[in-house]
Amino acid sequence: MANILEMNQLRKRYLDKIILDGFTAQITRPEIISLLGKSGQGKSTLLRILCRLEAQDEGETILHGHSYLTVDPKEWRKKICYVSQQSYMLPGSVEDNLRTVSQLHKTPFDMQLARELMISLNLDYLDWGKKSIDLSGGEKQRVALVRTLLLKPEILLLDEVTASLDMQSKHAVEKVLQDWQEQEGATFIWITHDIEQAQRMSHRVWFIEEGSLLEDSDGREFFENPSTVSARNYLQRVPQEESSCLI
Ligand SMILES: Nc1ncnc2c1ncn2[C@@H]1O[C@H](COP(=O)(O)OP(=O)(O)OP(=O)(O)O)[C@@H](O)[C@H]1O
């Protein structure tokens, strides 16, 4: 059977800077993959290419055996959805945002699922008539996540989606996503700089350096015994980098 997703020799450069340098990986079964690496290594660029918000310069992505060249981008983006760090709200109310997906794809709006997800993400207090522009950063982030989950994508690309959340909301998001992954058999590629979160969530880890996949490991193995010096340094350095923000 074909792999869920293949990335073959992806290359991308901005001006004279190489961002992705032959990134190659396969997803063979639904799982939660943490995409880890220092800042500026090409993680977000990779996710934007995977959902076709950007084009690679070279290389191929293949979804269930079909090259991206043969699949309409709109159809592709129903299956692979990106939730970015800057949660973009569409104009209008919270409810307008939640209904967008079904309007775009001409599918019925699943009110019950929307309500359940909002409650699970600690947003039960939120007035659905409130203008989306007036939401806090953390509220926007969670509404954007619900909006995307309602599409039930097969592959969900998560770019630091808990970055502006307090501890309680962060754990709520993790629980919702963990349950969702199991129930729906979805695949997540999750960028996080929160190593404890990655330890809690990862079935696999992809460690990226200078645009190449340096390690592709079972989650537990990666955190117990990373096989490259770079990954070992990264794991030791992250808490120090985070604590320096407090100075
Ligand atoms: N549109 C663009 N034009 C020019 N350079 C870009 C563009 N987008 C990203 N870059 C550069 O590409 C490099 C990789 O960026 P990317 O956002 O993919 O890194 P990242 O690993 O996700 O970093 P972080 O962890 O800090 O979010 C960076 O040096 C960034 O400045």
The ligand as a Tripos MOL2 file, in Angstrom:
@<TRIPOS>MOLECULE
LIG
   31    33     1     0     0
SMALL
NO_CHARGES

@<TRIPOS>ATOM
      1 N1          9.2350   34.4700    2.7270 N.pl3     1 LIG1
      2 C1         10.5140   34.4440    3.1200 C.ar      1 LIG1
      3 N2         11.4430   35.2210    2.5100 N.ar      1 LIG1
      4 C2         12.7410   35.1930    2.8900 C.ar      1 LIG1
      5 N3         13.2120   34.4060    3.8820 N.ar      1 LIG1
      6 C3         12.3280   33.6210    4.5290 C.ar      1 LIG1
      7 C4         10.9470   33.6000    4.1930 C.ar      1 LIG1
      8 N4         10.3230   32.7150    5.0120 N.ar      1 LIG1
      9 C5         11.2860   32.2120    5.8240 C.ar      1 LIG1
     10 N5         12.4840   32.7550    5.5250 N.ar      1 LIG1
     11 C6         13.7570   32.4260    6.1680 C.3       1 LIG1
     12 O1         13.9380   31.0320    6.0570 O.3       1 LIG1
     13 C7         14.5710   30.5130    7.2130 C.3       1 LIG1
     14 C8         13.7400   29.3740    7.7740 C.3       1 LIG1
     15 O2         12.5120   29.9050    8.2550 O.3       1 LIG1
     16 P1         11.4290   28.9810    8.9660 P.3       1 LIG1
     17 O3         10.3400   29.8790    9.4390 O.co2     1 LIG1
     18 O4         11.0680   27.8760    8.0610 O.co2     1 LIG1
     19 O5         12.2810   28.4180   10.1900 O.3       1 LIG1
     20 P2         11.7960   27.6350   11.4890 P.3       1 LIG1
     21 O6         12.7020   26.4610   11.6430 O.co2     1 LIG1
     22 O7         10.3380   27.3710   11.4260 O.co2     1 LIG1
     23 O8         12.1120   28.7070   12.6360 O.3       1 LIG1
     24 P3         11.3490   29.0370   14.0300 P.3       1 LIG1
     25 O9         11.5570   27.8570   14.9140 O.co2     1 LIG1
     26 O10        12.0920   30.2390   14.5260 O.co2     1 LIG1
     27 O11         9.9110   29.3300   13.7170 O.co2     1 LIG1
     28 C9         14.7410   31.6970    8.1600 C.3       1 LIG1
     29 O12        16.0680   32.1550    8.0630 O.3       1 LIG1
     30 C10        13.7630   32.7080    7.6570 C.3       1 LIG1
     31 O13        14.2110   34.0100    7.9220 O.3       1 LIG1
@<TRIPOS>BOND
     1     1     2 1
     2     2     3 ar
     3     2     7 ar
     4     3     4 ar
     5     4     5 ar
     6     5     6 ar
     7     6     7 ar
     8     6    10 ar
     9     7     8 ar
    10     8     9 ar
    11     9    10 ar
    12    10    11 1
    13    11    12 1
    14    11    30 1
    15    12    13 1
    16    13    14 1
    17    13    28 1
    18    14    15 1
    19    15    16 1
    20    16    17 2
    21    16    18 1
    22    16    19 1
    23    19    20 1
    24    20    21 2
    25    20    22 1
    26    20    23 1
    27    23    24 1
    28    24    25 2
    29    24    26 1
    30    24    27 1
    31    28    29 1
    32    28    30 1
    33    30    31 1
@<TRIPOS>SUBSTRUCTURE
     1 LIG1         1 GROUP 0 **** ****
